């Protein structure tokens, strides 16, 4: 078994034109650690995380994948972006400082054009849908404690429309998972992904009604069912998005 190796890659936010509330803002956020840490493993590994992120996603049509995120009003200081593949072979993290610029969408550059970053960028580009999860959360990556926000994978924010976001969850091989969103009385049944190597996560849940709720984080509760029993809930807070 080979030991994991790390690539340190410059991780900055690129400029993007701002035409309306759903497009990326033209502010640059600087990674506090001045690099993007990537771990590529020879064998799959389970990190122990249950919630792997909430994102809207498409398959990339370009030569490299793209990542955007909405940074809510009220966030201060550091926030973390963490990417993981479903098979558990690749994980990448970067910590940012908001620099007081919040309440808008931003493009998060995943690496430089150097040959060292191109190999794993190609790997991400060629993965099928629902094979990459991204969590963007208030707080530094070494100790994130704040709420989540929605990420956009290969999809600019102005192209998202009203389609639901997807929550990626590690059920620990439960038979079913149900989700309660905010004050909703009716639960949502999640989809269990049975195909492919699934070490990091195996469940996808739809998240509806995100528009117009960016300043009111909603509580999300996930219940995993196994052998007739229900696990204790996994709970986290999620910011919505600006109304189009």
C-alpha positions, 0 to 999 in steps of 0.5 A: 500500500502506498502512503498518501501524498499531498500536492500543494496548489495555489487556490484563489478565487478568480474574477467573474462578471456580476450582472445580477444576483445569481452571477458570480461576484467580482471579488477575490477571496484569498486562501489563508494557507496560500495553497489547496491541499490535495490527497490522492490515495492508492486505496479507498479511505473512509473519512468518517464524515456523514454530511459531504455537502449540498450542491447543484451539479452538471457534467462538465462540457469544458476542459476542466471542472468549475466550482462556485459557491454562495457566501452568505451575509453574516459570514466572517473570517474563514470558510472552508471548501472540501471536495471528496470523490465517492470512492474515497480515493481523492480529497481536497480542501482549501480555507478562505478569508471572506475579507468582509465580502459576503452575500454573493456568488464566487468562483473557487479556482480548483488549481493552476494550469501546472502539470502537477494539478492537471492530472487530478483535474482530468480525473475530476472532469471524467467522473460521472454525475454524483461521484463528487461531493463538495461541502462549503462551510463557515469556519476554517477547514481544520475546525469548521463549526458554522453552517453550510452553504450551497455549492455549484459544480460545473454549473454557473449560479445563473444557470441553476433555475429552480431545480433542487440541490442535492445533499450527499450523505454517508448512511453507513450502509443503511437500508433507507434514509429520510430527511426533514427540512426546516419546519416541514412536517412531511419527510423526504425519502432519499435515494440510495446509490448502490452502484460503483465503489462507495466509500465516502457517501452512498446517499443523495437527498433532494433539497427544495425551496432554497431561493429567498432564504439566504439569511435564514439558515434552515435545520436539516435532519437526516435519519438512517434506517437499518434492521427496523431501527432508526439511528440518532439524527444527523443535524446541520444548518444550511443557508438558502440562496438569493431569489432570482 
